[in-house]
């Protein structure tokens, strides 16, 4: 007996642990929404390249586009152009699109659109560490100015991170004569980045310029320049003017390097307009859209991968264990008597079509009429099979009559009575009749009332949208329910109704 108890406890622990682990994995690792109303941000990035084509000259327009190895996942990427060939190539860690046409004239507009989201995105693949930087050769006064800046930077820095920060701080001090000499007339962020790169190259520290856009609802956005350097373990990002370390989360890297955003051949007066728009999408729908981009089998092979008609069936079927659990608690812990375990659950499923109020009325009416007929048939001394056949036929006739009457009276809910399970009602009538004969009318009424109450409670719980969504999305919770059911299977204590029943004996004692 002890070995059985130990076996049962181990089984319960395994089921509960497995159910909770799988559910936690779906929530915290796969990032599946816990509620069906949860939404996520969707960003639409539009870049429009406009230029004036030179008549009779082939057109070749190249523009950098964002890499797809960041902390975002692409939902859609499109290139919109008229009579242009489109190709994408990789160059020095950047992606570049090339539009080409043999002939074009007049104003030209080329569009690039990227729709992305951060949810369900894989971990970003960090670019490999660069080779040590080679010193940029300077001449005369410029080399002297660079050396004069590098010496105090070396003295006041301890590692690559502090060296870069100190270099940025000193280059932004344009009152320094050495800085002014190196900057010349170019005091823009790009000019300062160029001087910072000179200083770092002399210290053999690699530096890259990265151009970013802000994920904000802003039209005509200009790319923002950031600097990054590698310390041997990871990339560190710095703002070239403020020295701020760590790129903000709402920044999307567009391209890296010193090349301009676009290059145009066969056209003039080119310009790029960048616009970002934010919208929201249901998180679950988003999960379905990104399944192909996710390596998780649990997300790909979930119930959402079934055809829609099959999903509708399983949305109902997967809630049956919830109804069974309700009946189990009502019977084993509270002590309410019902016609078995599954009959109340099946009746509660019928309430999905008839609504709870109308369903209770129909159940009571049809059952009462069926019991009357069953009592009459008992006097005829019929065998069970013919008796059940007559009762079933009577139930069908009653349902048809109620439906027809309801339709004539304009009660559209009465039309749903045709979906009421006729066989279940027939067996309910038969079992109530047998209970009446064996234990009396009072006990039969009590059982019928308990069955109706249990079916109503189970229906109310199974109809909660949040619970239905959670169980369908995280079916592993059913393992937890099984563990609870197994634990209840060894319960031998008093039921709540028995405490009331035996209260008099306790008082006398």
NUGU-724058 format. One record per residue (C-alpha): x, y, z; residue in one letter. Coordinates in steps of 0.001 Angstrom, whole numbers, padded with zeros to 6 digits, always signed. Layout:
% NUGU-724058
XYZa ...
//
This chain:
% NUGU-724058
+000000+000000+000000x +002851+002358+000804x +004463+001630-002565x +001177+002552-004288x +000959+005803-002365x +004569+006658-003268x +003957+005782-006900x +000876+008012-006970x +002705+010926-005370x +005583+010644-007847x +003137+010490-010760x +001274+013577-009517x +004535+015476-009009x +005724+014589-012526x +002457+015637-014174x +002172+018915-012273x +005850+019789-012791x +005721+018944-016489x +002535+020959-017022x +003873+024000-015188x +007264+023777-016923x +005781+023638-020425x +003376+026481-019662x +006152+028613-018177x +008320+027910-021221x +005567+029091-023559x +004963+032259-021530x +008479+033343-020612x +010612+031885-023408x +008303+031805-026429x +006650+034987-025149x +003151+033797-026039x +000514+036243-024740x -001297+035181-021591x -004501+037010-022563x -006156+037183-025945x -006533+040974-025760x -002801+041582-025445x -001322+043644-028276x +002163+044374-029581x +003769+047215-031465x +004203+046908-035208x +006576+049339-036920x +006270+050278-040570x +009391+051855-042009x +009060+053651-045351x +011999+055065-047293x +011253+057011-050493x +014073+057817-052893x +013210+060699-055222x +015374+062053-058038x +015318+063615-061485x +016365+061123-064147x +018743+062242-066894x +017120+061540-070226x +018839+058897-072340x +021090+057733-069497x +020795+054373-067686x +019742+054774-064074x +021356+052933-061199x +020250+053837-057667x +021747+052133-054630x +020539+052531-051052x +021444+050878-047797x +018639+048953-046074x +018530+047680-042464x +020118+044304-041684x +017766+041567-040491x +020001+040178-037717x +018864+042637-035041x +016469+042294-032098x +013548+042631-034464x +011796+040201-036736x +010690+041181-040224x +007024+040610-041011x +007207+042007-044518x +009813+043616-046746x +008875+045083-050098x +010421+047146-052880x +008029+049266-054924x +009172+050658-058256x +007914+051006-061797x +009923+049365-064586x +013002+048975-062400x +015030+045894-061771x +015653+045167-058080x +018553+043279-056501x +019922+042992-052960x +023549+042394-052083x +025729+042204-048985x +028699+044490-048609x +030876+044814-045495x +028102+043722-043152x +025539+045989-044802x +022575+045246-047039x +022157+047355-050125x +019332+047407-052653x +020029+048347-056254x +017345+049708-058587x +018318+049761-062240x +016629+050847-065461x +017832+051192-069057x +015899+054409-069650x +013975+056776-067417x +012896+060370-067644x +011335+062967-065390x +010716+062654-061672x +011319+059202-060255x +010159+057711-056961x +011426+054428-055546x +010000+052971-052339x +011305+050602-049705x +009066+049304-046923x +009932+047179-043882x +007366+045974-041330x +008892+044619-038150x +008206+043798-034529x +010327+042971-031525x +008180+040199-030112x +009080+036622-031033x +012344+037868-032485x +015382+035613-032145x +018450+036753-030288x +020425+039194-032366x +023555+037833-033995x +026379+040093-032927x +028788+041125-035645x +032236+039533-035347x +035053+041457-033737x +037013+043577-036226x +040722+043420-036854x +042957+045889-034998x +042759+049303-036563x +045694+050606-038599x +046912+054113-037743x +045627+056815-040069x +048649+058663-041411x +048723+062423-040904x +051236+065036-041880x +052775+068028-040233x +050659+070000-037798x +047779+067516-037899x +050000+064689-036644x +051352+066938-033882x +047774+067895-032850x +046691+064241-032813x +049671+063230-030640x +048941+066115-028265x +045388+064805-027799x +046284+061127-027513x +048835+061565-024668x +046397+062912-022029x +043728+060437-023189x +046107+057542-022474x +046893+058948-019035x +043246+059397-018014x +041878+056085-019350x +042111+052534-018063x +040620+050442-020859x +039056+050678-024287x +035728+051868-022895x +037203+054770-020944x +039624+055572-023800x +036759+056014-026253x +034708+058039-023770x +037647+060348-023042x +038392+060773-026762x +034782+061777-027438x +034833+064253-024580x +038012+065938-025758x +036995+066091-029439x +033758+067826-028489x +035762+070566-026771x +036048+072745-029868x +037837+075458-027865x +040922+073245-027873x +043278+074406-030613x +044329+070875-031435x +040696+069823-031902x +039958+072890-034023x +042897+072092-036285x +041764+068500-036863x +038110+069414-037334x +038741+072277-039710x +035465+073693-040905x +033506+070435-040359x +032061+070505-036838x +029171+068145-037671x +028740+064817-035847x +030269+063072-038862x +033280+065428-038748x +033769+064769-035039x +033449+061041-035644x +036182+061298-038264x +038561+062958-035753x +037663+060405-033046x +038448+057632-035501x +041869+059214-036178x +042715+059243-032479x +041520+055688-031896x +043344+054343-034944x +046616+055642-033556x +045858+053673-030399x +044993+050551-032502x +041402+050648-031255x +038785+049732-033899x +035903+052147-034427x +032829+051919-036644x +030221+054499-037512x +026649+053204-037373x +023658+055106-038668x +020364+054564-036844x +016727+055610-036935x +014414+056093-033980x +011369+053862-033687x +009024+056798-033228x +006071+058161-035147x +008050+060862-036911x +007942+061905-040583x +011026+062943-042525x +013392+061395-040006x +017135+061866-040470x +019464+058956-039626x +021338+059479-036363x +025046+058725-036128x +026449+056507-033372x +029917+055086-032816x +030807+051591-031737x +034004+049934-030648x +034864+046373-029684x +036613+045587-026403x +037405+041985-027320x +034165+040634-025861x +031323+042803-027094x +030439+045913-029050x +030090+049153-027120x +028042+052022-028517x +028751+055723-027957x +027075+058940-029031x +029670+061031-030917x +028648+064328-029244x +027293+063549-025807x +029475+060525-025128x +026413+058570-023953x +027252+054911-023774x +024733+052254-024730x +022450+052653-027674x +018764+053187-026679x +016367+050285-027200x +014267+052253-029671x +017128+052600-032153x +017294+050526-035317x +020681+050261-036993x +020351+051079-040690x +023897+050779-041971x +027491+051123-040813x +030465+052862-042351x +031245+056263-043823x +029424+055800-047133x +026275+057899-047700x +022800+056397-047444x +022309+056265-051208x +024325+056517-054388x +022773+057667-057640x +023974+057236-061231x +022002+058650-064148x +020015+061035-061964x +020326+064252-060025x +018739+066032-057081x +018312+062793-055213x +016949+062714-051698x +015605+060098-049305x +012599+060616-047041x +012280+058232-044083x +008959+057824-042298x +008093+055497-039412x +004582+054618-038267x +003484+052611-035280x +000440+050374-035052x -000815+047584-032822x -001637+044012-033622x -003168+041271-031555x -000271+039430-029981x -001706+036003-030776x -002202+036869-034439x +001345+038148-034430x +002529+034815-033043x +000817+033009-035897x +002455+035324-038449x +005919+034810-037016x +005720+031032-036611x +007744+030466-039759x +010503+032650-038356x +010595+030888-035010x +012638+027801-034327x +010382+026565-031520x +008419+023410-032270x +006025+024147-029412x +004901+027344-031124x +004848+025851-034603x +002998+022680-033619x +000471+024238-031266x -003289+023906-031680x -003193+027143-033657x -001502+025207-036425x -004694+023214-037071x -007207+024223-039751x -009776+026726-038575x -012662+024260-038573x -010627+021836-036472x -009695+024656-034084x -013370+025377-033476x -013941+021754-032481x -010953+021632-030164x -011870+024947-028541x -014978+023198-027237x -013457+019786-026601x -010451+021041-024648x -012769+022687-022107x -014488+019406-021235x -011834+018534-018594x -012635+021857-016900x -016295+020849-016693x -015322+017395-015444x -013204+018997-012735x -016189+021065-011599x -018357+017953-011370x -015612+016113-009519x -015348+018859-006900x -019112+019089-006524x -019465+015328-006027x -016363+014345-004044x -015814+017417-001884x -019166+019163-001616x -021275+016025-001918x -023882+017114-004476x -025530+014122-006115x -025743+014064-009918x -026553+011605-012675x -023005+010432-013097x -020085+012624-014071x -020413+013090-017802x -024144+013695-018078x -023937+017162-016420x -020947+018043-018610x -022771+017052-021781x -025813+019033-020718x -023564+022050-020074x -022248+021714-023646x -025831+021858-024877x -026278+025144-023004x -023676+026647-025384x -026298+026620-028112x -029415+027463-026145x -028029+029994-023632x -028144+029224-019947x -031628+030535-019109x -033423+029063-022090x -031484+025813-021679x -032591+025357-018060x -036212+025908-019072x -035969+023391-021906x -034197+020818-019749x -036820+021097-017022x -039760+021025-019446x -038577+018147-021617x -037434+016093-018634x -040756+016573-016834x -042736+015557-019911x -040436+012607-020522x -040807+011375-016957x -044571+011497-017317x -044371+009418-020481x -041898+007029-018856x -044267+006513-015934x -047065+005685-018335x -044920+003243-020320x -043999+001476-017107x -047602+000297-016771x -047369-001311-020201x -044569-003579-019018x -042318-002878-022028x -038743-004057-022327x -035961-001496-021946x -035014-001116-025623x -038565-000474-026931x -039189+001811-023962x -036092+003892-024714x -037074+004045-028376x -040497+005429-027512x -039030+007985-025103x -036447+009107-027688x -039140+009535-030317x -041231+011488-027849x -038271+013750-027046x -037769+014446-030755x -041450+015277-031195x -041404+017602-028165x -038266+019359-029425x -039809+019799-032863x -043004+021142-031327x -041166+023621-029114x -039086+024786-032075x -042143+025302-034274x -044053+027095-031524x -041094+029311-030702x -040687+030255-034348x -044350+031218-034638x -044076+033355-031521x -040901+035060-032772x -038671+033421-030158x -035552+032810-032190x -033786+031128-029278x -036261+028324-029554x -034717+027390-032885x -031524+026329-031130x -033387+023656-029221x -032898+021381-032181x -029229+021173-031209x -030084+019916-027749x -028693+016381-027353x -031677+014148-027717x -029912+010970-026655x -028625+012624-023487x -032109+013825-022595x -033506+010362-023270x -030954+008653-021020x -031450+011351-018370x -035172+010646-018332x -034568+006897-018125x -032068+007167-015256x -034229+009610-013319x -037161+007246-013725x -035172+004297-012397x -033953+006415-009484x -037571+007386-008782x -038578+003700-008659x -035656+002603-006519x -035272+005497-004053x -038442+007542-004349x -039519+010796-005926x -037784+013018-003380x -034358+011552-004056x -034992+011641-007806x -035884+015325-007610x -032741+016001-005581x -030551+014237-008154x -032211+016094-011038x -031717+019417-009270x -028075+018563-008508x -027480+017578-012118x -028986+020824-013367x -026964+022883-010880x -023721+021101-011769x -024368+021513-015504x -025111+025217-015025x -021957+025826-012973x -019816+023854-015419x -021264+025807-018341x -020569+029165-016686x -016957+028206-016013x -016392+026672-019461x -017792+029815-021098x -015305+032230-019522x -013440+033618-022587x -010196+034230-020712x -010130+030688-019344x -011033+029156-022711x -008227+031092-024391x -005688+030131-021712x -006451+026410-021859x -006466+026352-025663x -003220+028311-025903x -001482+026482-023044x -002944+022951-023153x -000186+021704-020847x -002240+023036-017918x -004444+019976-018418x -001563+017909-017012x -001869+019960-013835x -005607+019207-013792x -004890+015492-014183x -002512+015661-011233x -005220+017332-009150x -007762+014715-010221x -005381+011935-009223x -004907+013555-005825x -008669+013782-005370x -008970+010106-006294x -007522+009129-002901x -009694+011497-000908x -011667+009596+001720x -012736+012451+003988x -016158+013906+004736x -018057+015832+002122x -019457+019244+003055x -023029+018040+002785x -022242+015170+005153x -021072+017610+007796x -024524+019122+007730x -026154+015693+007528x -024357+014310+010605x -024408+017512+012601x -027176+016186+014834x -025117+013135+015780x -022189+015386+016668x -024407+017531+018882x -025758+014512+020766x -022266+013269+021327x 
//
